[in-house]
Amino acid sequence: MTPENLLKQIDFIKEIDKLKYIQRKTKLFNSDRNENDAEHSWHLALMAMVLMEHSNKSIDLLKVIKMVLIHDIVEIDAGDTFIYDTQKNHSNTDEERLAANRIFGLLPTAQAEELIAIWEEFEAGETDEAKFAKAMDRLEPLLQNTSNEGGTWTEFDVSYEKVHQKKSVIKEGSAQIWDFAEQLINESVEKGILKK
């Protein structure tokens, strides 16, 4: 007989496969294909591994990896909210809370509680791990847009001010990466792929 915990974990694993179908607005590097949420989360996990030496503070890398791997799972139910959306705020919503409870709730209780707590910590953005995870989350689309001649900035007529404001969160996790990111933003203005 299969243990109940294993059956719950398998149900969760099947459910999160849906993340591969959630399309983001940003496109892959040097590409016209939209990235999906699963690709985005995988990329952030590797970025965290490679870039952790640039964190402002000493961090628990495993916790950061957990954060970036699960932070968008709620989008299976709530959908992806574009960071520059003018109609819907890109912050923790009631829809996302319901999604977190439903999806993580498929797991055995202890695992569900752990993942919900990690998701909440990421959303709050107050711990060193959450700040670094959010830095990765904001850096990746910046790199994508600069590789795609402005990408979503051009497509959705996003201004320098809005990009600078949204991306400045990076400095909370890494001042060094923020210096690099700000330089990319300014170079994008000079190249004419981001309007000031």
C-alpha positions, 0 to 999 in steps of 0.5 A: 500500500502506498503511503498517504504522504507519497500520494499527496506529494505526487499530486503536488508534483503533477499540479506544479507541472502547470507552471510550464504553461504560464507564459510571462511577458518577457522573452528568452535571451535574444529570442522572440519566444516568451519565457514560461514561469518554470523556466524563469524559476529554474533560471533564478535558482541558478543565478542565485547559486552563481551570484550569491557572493555578491549578496549584501549579507551572508545568506542561506542559499538553500532557502533562497533557492527554495524561494525562487523555485516556488515564488511563482507557483501561485500563478498556476491559479492567479496568472502572471501579473506583468511587473509594469501592469497599469491595471493590477498591482504586482504585489501579494493579492488575495488571489495569490493567497488562495492559490498558495493555500490550495496548491501547497495544501496538496502536500502533507501538512508539515511540507505545506506549512514550510512552503507557504512560510517560505512563499510568505517570506519572499513576498514580504521581502524583509529577510536577507534571503528574500531581498537577494531572491527578489534581486534575482527576480528583478535582474533576470528580466532586465538582462532579457530586455537588454538582450532583446533591444528593449523587449517588453519596455519597447513593446509596452512603452515602459519609461526609464523612471518606471524601470528604474523604480521597479529594478531599484529593489535589486540594491536591497539584496546586492548593491554590487549587482544594482550598480551593474543593473543601473549601468545597464538601464542607463546604457539602454537609454543611451542606445534608445531602447528605453525612453527617458 
